Amino acid sequence: MGVPADQVIGSPTAGIVATVQRSPDAVAAHDFAAWSGLFARGAVLEDPVGTPPVVVPDTGDVSALAGFYETFIAPNDVRFDVHADYVDGDTLLRDATIHIRFGTGVQIQVPAYVLYQVCSQGGQQRIHRLQAHWELRKLVPTILAHGLAGWKTMITLTATMLRAQGLVASMGFSRGYVFGVFESGKRRLAQLIRDANGHRSVSGPAGPLSTLVAEKGAVYVDRAVSAGYVTAARLHRVDDARQRPSIILADFSAGNPGEPRVRIFS
């Protein structure tokens, strides 16, 4: 179970919150050097989950991050509205809405859960893994809903990606549209919650869900997001929805037949 970020100020985990916050701050400032400098040697960036990861080599050469930055950050204004942070050991999970204003003027809001795993290198905390859970399949229709400006945005975004990342990487990014659990992941998660609430056995890799229900009572799903083979969602208590929700990450990947591998942040 995670530690609420609003309870860790002044504790060792407060440093994790500060390290993570430097990432959206650098994004908002369009500061590539500051943003890329946060990533450790061997770091992995999955944004969104389900697309091919960007890997920083062990040499520390951050040029691998440049294509992603030039495509999604440099031409746009990106702001994170943070709803809650959850810290669990070396990991912070951020419940957020990403506000994007494209160079064309089109503005969208993207519900997201962003997982940051940090490590220590050179005496400093750095990001070892960043996994952004948001729905790529919904991005295109959301942009195109803006009419001609939306079409211009998609054409510009596609051209920028091809220029910054090349044809192979651009085609690889499209995997996020094709492979994943999508809506079926949300349905399977909802059924898993019903099973746990009904005190039917939820064991194996999904066991933490039964533990949560045993401790807090029945829960319901809110703001579910499927990225790749992982479905993330808020879990609210049925008897008191005003309490801070837990966040569940349910991994339905091929390596997890039957019940998913579950991680819960509270």
Buried (B, 14 or more C-beta within 10 A) or exposed (E): EBBEBEEBEEEEBBBBBEBBBBBBBBBBEBBBEBBBBBBBBBBBBBBBBBBEEBBBEEEBEBEBBBBBBBBBBBBBBBBBEBBBBBBBEBBBBBBBBBBBEBBBEBBBEBBBBBBBBBBEBEEEBBBBBBBBBBBBBBBBEBBBEBEEBBBBBBEBBEEBBBEBBEEEBBEEBEBBBEEBBBEEBBEBBBEBBEBBBEEEEBEEBBBBBBBBBEEBEBBBBEBBBBBBBBBBBBBBBEEEEEEBBBBBBBBBEEEBEEBBBBBBBB
